[in-house]
Amino acid sequence: MKNKRTVRLRRAGKTRAKIRELHVDRLCVYRTPRHIYAQVISADGNRVLASASTIEKEIRGAIKHGGNAEAAKVVGKRVAEKAKSAGITRVAFDRSGFKYHGRIQALANAARENGLKF
């Protein structure tokens, strides 16, 4: 019997295989009920080039709760700023098998508005 997690990871694997073919840096997003995390990972998959999450001290002070769309917007803005300062403007969006909805969508839109192209 398949559970929710294995189905999500199967979807994530298919997405990551396609991104690997493209040979571009990827914006990888992971969410839990309390927090949301975002990383820009190099095309070869060996290095994290930029990262942001709701557990960072600067972001924790700016938000009330880490598990909502407002927090995701702040994380999206922060990861886009860090990526731009590292010289990255083009990425592939890896939603880790999560639906493109709610917090994932809010993070993606905030990253786009702050200069990342995907």
PyMOL commands that set and color helices and strands:
alter all, ss='L'
color gray80, all
select helices_A, chain A and resi 4-22+57-62+69-85+103-113
alter helices_A, ss='H'
color red, helices_A
select strands_A, chain A and resi 26-31+36-41+48-53+92-94
alter strands_A, ss='S'
color yellow, strands_A
deselect
rebuild
show_as cartoon
